[in-house]
Amino acid sequence: MLYKVGLFFLLALGASSVCCTPIGRFDLTFYVTSLENDELICGNRAPVKAVSKQDNNQYGLVFIWDDLSSTVLYNCRSTKYFYVAGKVTEAFIETFADDYMYVFLNDVQVTAISSNDACAYKIVHNLNLIKSGLNKLHVNAYNTNVIGYFGYKITIKTKL
């Protein structure tokens, strides 16, 4: 009986080593996006949760602002922390702003949609500022005409 149990254990152990993929072979892709649960600090007001502009847009981003009916001219700031597991192999950010914005990763400006580029979409590839571990995204967006909003999406590919 002991022989049968031992043989079964060896067969199970051998089968598991054949079917398991080494952890170093996993490629993961994840996203950091603008969402309604983002906290915004706008003008001199207290922090609020963002609201999203529900229109379909050609960029596939979620557009947010503190009040989508306000035509007052002011800026909104948002900071988001995110954790990256594994070694970053590729990263890029997509941004859109009505009217303009500055985007910082780990306290370094990575892109801007200037007042001359108002209502523009940009992609920045090769974001080498994103590192394994904790990262910080900061957005400073400005509304200068009618209703303002912005959106972003960071795509991060890692290898464990």
Order of alpha helices (4+ residues) and beta strands (2+ residues): alpha-beta-beta-beta-beta-beta-beta-beta-beta-beta-beta-beta-beta
